[in-house]
């Protein structure tokens, strides 16, 4: 089986749209809307997220193809959760800070917020990633994950207030 990188027009469109919508809702809820932030999230969703997430999901399938039953389910779910770890959340929060011009707020405290956000989210993330990795076909996983991530973007953006 040849490993081809996935970066399709459809995923670019999905990433640009869904991540931007989720972050815009979060920004509006927090009264922090900015056109620069919106454009920045469109760019991140269309490039970085649209490239790395579908490829990681394909890697999960390749990595776990020899497993069966419960081990397969647990491995796929665990690997997805491991990907969206505190560093991933921290990076997402850094993008928000960059796009809003709040560079001075990128510090250790922001990483702590990402860690607490990740820990508090594990039960929801486990259920969502179980469904995405084990019930959704690979070709639709990025869309499902992007929708879940858009909902979580609202949570991540608000996590600074929560935590």
Buried (B, 14 or more C-beta within 10 A) or exposed (E): EEEEEBBEEEBBEBBBBBBBBBBBBBBEEEEBBBEEBBEBBBBBBBBBBBBBBBBBBBEBEEEBEEEEEEEBBBBBBBBBBEBBEBEBBBEBBBBBBBBBEEEEBBEEEBBEBBBBBBEBBEEEBBEBBBEBBEEBEEBEBBBBBBBBBBBBBBBBBBBBEEB
